[in-house]
Amino acid sequence: MKETLYRLGADIAAPINAALLTDLHDRPFDSILASLEQNEPDLILIAGDLIVGRPPLDEDSLKMAEAKHALSFLRACARQADTFVSLGNHEWMLCEEDLALIRQTGAVLLDDEWQPWRGLAIGGLTPERVRHYRAFRAEQRTPGTGACRYPQGDWGRPDTDHRRSAQDFLDRFEQAPGYKLLLCHHPEYWTQKNPPLRDRRIDLTVSGHAHGGQWRFYWRGFWRGVFAPGQGLFPQYTEGLHEGPMGRLIVSRGLSNTCAPIPRFMNPREIVYIRLEP
């Protein structure tokens, strides 16, 4: 597993060391914890995909309770440093009871929310897929009969109302005082939204999701990923530091070897460390 360090200037009073962790996909985390213990970050940022996005095998179980490693991982991170978590696309089915289990670990869940922390405003943008499934879930409820935790059906694509709710949160977040740091699982949101994240007054956005492009190859002086969901073939945002007119984007290659049948190739798992310096 690769450790990558970025040093960034920031309008803050004192240096802050942060760890960016993404795409655990419910895998064992001993090597991750060992890295955190050695590097001693002040802050841990978990930008989505703690689990694998399938309903639980047992209809009476909660998805987060059924996961083998995700909750233990969050508890271990919260013991190590202040930990903030946002949701990824694989958290699409989580119900309120699942979210309560996340909060009980000691990690702070940012679900279209932000909180102040040592001169930073730390926000978490919830994916459209999650918002749309929540609306679908609400439509399945029958008064007086209770509600299935994980209803199934054809719930289609996000509509304008779901996109507007994301824009409303981002409009509020832009007004937050301090250095603005946004957890956003999807790096393609950097350019694909209206307005895109790169054109918002957000100092630093941190993402995962692309798994480094899954397969990587060296071409004309730099490494390129082959495919990323939401970006397609030869995607632009699979890892690294990217500059925008208003702020920066950092993309992690993620902590899981893969959650699909296609393994990584020339693409080690990655923990990203970020040092913010006055």
ZIFEN-V388824 format. One record per residue. N is the residue number from 1. RES is the residue in one letter. SS is DSSP state (A for helix, B for strand, O for the rest). PSI is psi in whole degrees, 0 to 359 (NA if undefined). D_LAST is the distance of its C-alpha to the last C-alpha in Angstrom with 1 decimal. Layout:
N&RES&SS&PSI&D_LAST + N&RES&SS&PSI&D_LAST
//
This chain:
1&M&O&135&29.4 + 2&K&B&141&26.5 + 3&E&B&126&22.9 + 4&T&B&135&20.3 + 5&L&B&132&16.7 + 6&Y&B&135&14.1 + 7&R&B&124&10.6 + 8&L&B&138&8.7 + 9&G&B&144&5.7 + 10&A&O&151&5.2 + 11&D&O&76&5.6 + 12&I&O&165&5.3 + 13&A&O&326&6.2 + 14&A&O&155&6.2 + 15&P&O&148&6.3 + 16&I&B&130&9.1 + 17&N&B&122&12.0 + 18&A&B&149&14.4 + 19&A&B&134&17.9 + 20&L&B&120&19.6 + 21&L&B&130&23.4 + 22&T&O&158&26.0 + 23&D&O&50&29.7 + 24&L&O&321&31.1 + 25&H&O&40&34.5 + 26&D&O&37&35.8 + 27&R&O&162&35.9 + 28&P&O&151&35.6 + 29&F&O&19&32.2 + 30&D&A&316&32.7 + 31&S&A&328&30.8 + 32&I&A&313&27.8 + 33&L&A&321&27.8 + 34&A&A&320&28.1 + 35&S&A&317&25.0 + 36&L&A&319&23.0 + 37&E&A&325&24.5 + 38&Q&A&320&23.7 + 39&N&A&342&20.0 + 40&E&O&62&19.4 + 41&P&O&153&16.8 + 42&D&O&337&15.4 + 43&L&B&137&16.4 + 44&I&B&128&19.2 + 45&L&B&120&19.8 + 46&I&B&107&23.4 + 47&A&B&57&24.2 + 48&G&O&166&28.0 + 49&D&O&57&31.3 + 50&L&O&331&31.8 + 51&I&O&182&35.5 + 52&V&O&128&38.2 + 53&G&O&65&39.3 + 54&R&O&144&43.0 + 55&P&O&155&44.7 + 56&P&O&151&45.7 + 57&L&O&324&48.9 + 58&D&O&119&50.2 + 59&E&O&338&50.5 + 60&D&O&357&50.3 + 61&S&O&151&47.0 + 62&L&O&144&43.5 + 63&K&A&314&41.5 + 64&M&A&327&38.5 + 65&A&A&328&41.1 + 66&E&A&333&42.9 + 67&A&O&141&39.8 + 68&K&O&324&40.0 + 69&H&O&341&36.4 + 70&A&A&312&34.0 + 71&L&A&321&34.1 + 72&S&A&322&34.0 + 73&F&A&313&31.0 + 74&L&A&318&29.2 + 75&R&A&318&30.3 + 76&A&A&319&29.1 + 77&C&A&316&25.6 + 78&A&A&331&25.5 + 79&R&A&331&26.6 + 80&Q&A&318&23.9 + 81&A&O&167&20.9 + 82&D&B&128&20.3 + 83&T&B&130&21.8 + 84&F&B&138&21.9 + 85&V&B&136&24.7 + 86&S&B&167&25.9 + 87&L&O&151&29.3 + 88&G&O&181&30.6 + 89&N&A&332&33.9 + 90&H&A&350&35.6 + 91&E&A&21&35.1 + 92&W&O&327&37.4 + 93&M&O&358&40.2 + 94&L&O&135&38.4 + 95&C&O&179&40.1 + 96&E&A&326&38.9 + 97&E&A&324&40.1 + 98&D&A&314&38.1 + 99&L&A&325&34.9 + 100&A&A&322&35.9 + 101&L&A&321&36.1 + 102&I&A&314&32.5 + 103&R&A&329&31.3 + 104&Q&O&347&33.4 + 105&T&O&345&31.5 + 106&G&O&348&28.5 + 107&A&O&151&26.3 + 108&V&B&118&25.2 + 109&L&B&124&27.0 + 110&L&O&98&25.5 + 111&D&O&85&28.6 + 112&D&O&48&27.6 + 113&E&B&165&25.5 + 114&W&B&156&21.9 + 115&Q&B&147&20.5 + 116&P&B&146&17.5 + 117&W&B&110&15.6 + 118&R&O&49&12.8 + 119&G&O&356&11.3 + 120&L&B&154&12.3 + 121&A&B&112&15.7 + 122&I&B&120&17.3 + 123&G&B&159&20.5 + 124&G&B&120&23.4 + 125&L&B&123&25.8 + 126&T&O&134&29.4 + 127&P&O&153&31.4 + 128&E&A&323&34.4 + 129&R&A&320&36.7 + 130&V&A&314&35.9 + 131&R&A&317&36.4 + 132&H&A&321&39.7 + 133&Y&A&325&41.1 + 134&R&A&320&40.4 + 135&A&A&318&42.5 + 136&F&A&317&45.2 + 137&R&A&316&45.3 + 138&A&A&325&45.8 + 139&E&A&337&48.7 + 140&Q&A&348&50.4 + 141&R&O&132&50.8 + 142&T&O&121&54.4 + 143&P&O&133&54.9 + 144&G&O&355&56.7 + 145&T&O&358&56.3 + 146&G&O&182&52.7 + 147&A&O&137&50.2 + 148&C&O&135&49.8 + 149&R&O&322&46.3 + 150&Y&O&71&46.0 + 151&P&O&148&48.4 + 152&Q&O&153&49.2 + 153&G&O&183&50.3 + 154&D&O&101&49.5 + 155&W&O&10&46.4 + 156&G&O&212&45.7 + 157&R&O&154&42.6 + 158&P&O&142&40.1 + 159&D&O&184&41.3 + 160&T&A&323&39.8 + 161&D&A&322&39.3 + 162&H&A&322&37.0 + 163&R&A&322&34.9 + 164&R&A&323&34.8 + 165&S&A&324&33.5 + 166&A&A&317&30.5 + 167&Q&A&323&29.8 + 168&D&A&316&30.2 + 169&F&A&315&27.5 + 170&L&A&324&25.1 + 171&D&A&317&26.0 + 172&R&A&319&25.1 + 173&F&A&323&21.8 + 174&E&A&334&20.6 + 175&Q&O&356&21.1 + 176&A&O&143&19.0 + 177&P&O&151&16.3 + 178&G&O&182&12.7 + 179&Y&B&121&11.0 + 180&K&B&121&14.3 + 181&L&B&121&15.0 + 182&L&B&127&18.7 + 183&L&B&119&21.1 + 184&C&B&109&23.9 + 185&H&B&324&26.4 + 186&H&B&111&27.9 + 187&P&O&338&26.0 + 188&E&O&341&28.8 + 189&Y&A&342&27.7 + 190&W&A&325&25.0 + 191&T&A&346&27.8 + 192&Q&A&350&31.0 + 193&K&O&175&30.5 + 194&N&O&101&31.3 + 195&P&O&153&28.8 + 196&P&O&158&27.0 + 197&L&A&328&23.6 + 198&R&A&339&22.2 + 199&D&A&9&23.3 + 200&R&O&159&21.8 + 201&R&O&69&18.6 + 202&I&O&122&17.0 + 203&D&O&318&13.5 + 204&L&B&127&14.5 + 205&T&B&135&18.1 + 206&V&B&137&19.2 + 207&S&B&174&23.0 + 208&G&B&239&25.8 + 209&H&O&319&29.5 + 210&A&O&348&30.4 + 211&H&A&34&30.9 + 212&G&A&11&29.8 + 213&G&A&4&32.9 + 214&Q&O&295&35.2 + 215&W&B&139&36.7 + 216&R&B&147&34.6 + 217&F&B&157&36.0 + 218&Y&B&124&34.8 + 219&W&B&120&35.7 + 220&R&O&46&34.9 + 221&G&O&0&32.0 + 222&F&B&164&30.1 + 223&W&B&140&30.9 + 224&R&B&141&32.2 + 225&G&B&154&33.1 + 226&V&O&317&36.6 + 227&F&B&144&36.4 + 228&A&B&136&34.2 + 229&P&O&136&35.5 + 230&G&O&346&34.8 + 231&Q&O&339&34.2 + 232&G&B&206&37.4 + 233&L&B&143&38.2 + 234&F&O&58&35.7 + 235&P&O&157&32.7 + 236&Q&O&327&29.5 + 237&Y&O&86&27.0 + 238&T&O&342&27.8 + 239&E&O&167&24.7 + 240&G&B&186&21.6 + 241&L&B&131&18.7 + 242&H&B&135&19.9 + 243&E&B&141&18.5 + 244&G&O&174&19.8 + 245&P&O&337&19.9 + 246&M&O&342&17.9 + 247&G&O&200&15.7 + 248&R&B&158&16.1 + 249&L&B&133&18.6 + 250&I&B&129&18.7 + 251&V&B&126&22.2 + 252&S&O&147&23.4 + 253&R&O&348&27.0 + 254&G&O&164&27.7 + 255&L&O&346&29.2 + 256&S&O&141&32.9 + 257&N&O&313&35.2 + 258&T&O&157&36.7 + 259&C&O&14&38.3 + 260&A&O&171&40.9 + 261&P&O&343&43.8 + 262&I&O&117&42.0 + 263&P&O&165&40.1 + 264&R&O&153&36.9 + 265&F&B&124&37.7 + 266&M&O&40&35.3 + 267&N&O&77&32.6 + 268&P&O&153&31.2 + 269&R&O&159&29.7 + 270&E&B&135&25.9 + 271&I&B&129&23.1 + 272&V&B&130&19.7 + 273&Y&B&137&16.6 + 274&I&B&124&13.2 + 275&R&B&113&10.0 + 276&L&B&126&6.9 + 277&E&B&136&3.8 + 278&P&O&NA&0.0
//
